Amino acid sequence: MRQLTLCLVFLGSVAGCSMQPVVQFDDPNTYCTRYMIYDMCAHDADGDRVTDYFFFGDDEQVFLVRDGFTPTRRPLHVCVQSIGKRLQSIANQILDPEIQASPSDARRVKTGLITEYVKLIPRISKCQIENGRGAEDADTFLDG
């Protein structure tokens, strides 16, 4: 458990270190930021301040979706995962402008999202293998 915590702290600290600008969409209900090596975007489809899904900034594939919601504007990644209750409560905070205005609050939310995403990696890896893609890594997961 200590190794996981150290890994998450490291990932959280380097998550914003890239020199490339983060992709942005002209939509007030979408917030994009860099997590590890990916540009990931949270989207609230109906403006109710509930994050409906997360998608990759480069190809717009949805990789996390709120239970009961079906995205229609963007394609689903073959290994799309459901947003659980804990992840949902954290995800809803990412679209809050007050939280994003506070670097410490934004970092806390980002670290929480990474922590919850890491818990999904075994399922994602299993799906990737079942679809002939090999274990989850930076080169294969984005190939959708």
N, C-alpha and C positions, 0 to 999 in steps of 0.2 A: 504494500500500500504506500509505503514511503517513496518507493521508486516512481510510482504513478504520480504522486503529488509533486515530486521534483520535476518529472517530465512535463507536467501541466504548467508548472510555474515557468519553466524554460520556454515552452511553446507560447505561453501568454506573453512573455517578455520579448520574444523575437517575432511575434505575429505581425507587428507593424513595421518591421525593419526593411521591407523591400523598398527599392528606389522607384519602382514603377507606380504610377498613379492608380488608385483603386477605381474600377469601372463605376460609373454612375448612370442612373436612369432618371429621366425627367418625370418623376412621379413622386408626389409627397408621401405616398403610402409604401414606398420602397426605400430601404436603407441598406447600403452595401459597405462592406469593410473587408479587410484581408484577414483570413484565419489561416495560420500556417502559410501555405503557398497558394491558397485558393482565394479568389475574390468570391465572396458569398453574400447573397442578398436576402434580406427578410422582406416579405411582402404581406400586406394587409389588403386583401382583395376588395373588401366592402367598407373600409374606413371605420370599423368598429373598435379599433385599437387592439385587435387580437391578431397575432401573426398567423396567417393561414398556411404559408409555406416558405421554405428557403430554396433558392435556386443558385446555380453557379453563374457568375457574372459573364463568363466568356461564351458559353453556349446556351444559357438560360434553361438548362435542364433542372427540373425540380427534383431535389434529393431528400427533402424532409417535408412532410405534409401533415397538417392538423387532422386529427381523427374526424371523419365525417365530411371532409372538404375534398372536392375534386377540382383541381386546377384546369382551366380551359384555355388560358392564354399561352401556356408554356408546356413543352413536352416533359413527360415523366422520365427520369433516369430509370434504367432497367432494375436497379437495386434501391429504388425509393424506399424510405423508411417512414414510419408513423412517428409523429411528435408525441412523446409521452407527457404525462401530467407535469412532472418536474421541469422537463425541457420547455413545455408550453408556458409555464409561469415565468421562466427566464426569457424566453423568446419574445413575450409580450413587452418586456421592458426595453428591448433593443429599439423599438420604434418610438419610444418616449423622448421627445426633444430635450426635456430637462435632464434626463440621464445622459444623453449624448453630449450635452453641454458641459458636463462634469467629467474631466479626464479620469478621475478615480472611480466614479460610478460606471462609466463606459468600460473601463478595464475590468471591473468586477463582473459586469454582465458578460463581456467577451470571454473571460476565464470560465465563467459558469457554463456558457454555451460549448466551449471546447471540452470541458469536463464531461458534459452529457453526451456530446458527439463521440468522444473516445469510448464510451460505454457501448455504443452501437457498432463499433468497428468489427467485432467478431461476427455479427450478423451480416454486415456489409461484405466482409471477406468471404464468408460462406456463399453468399449470393454471387459474388464475382467468380468464384471457383465453379459454381454450378452453371454459370453462363459462359464457361470456357475462357475466362479472362485472367485467371490466376489470382493470387491473393491481392487484396486492396493495396494499391500504391499510387503515387502521384501520376504515373504515366497511364495506368489503366482505368482508374475511377472516372477521370474526366472524359474518357472516350465514350461514355454513356452506353 
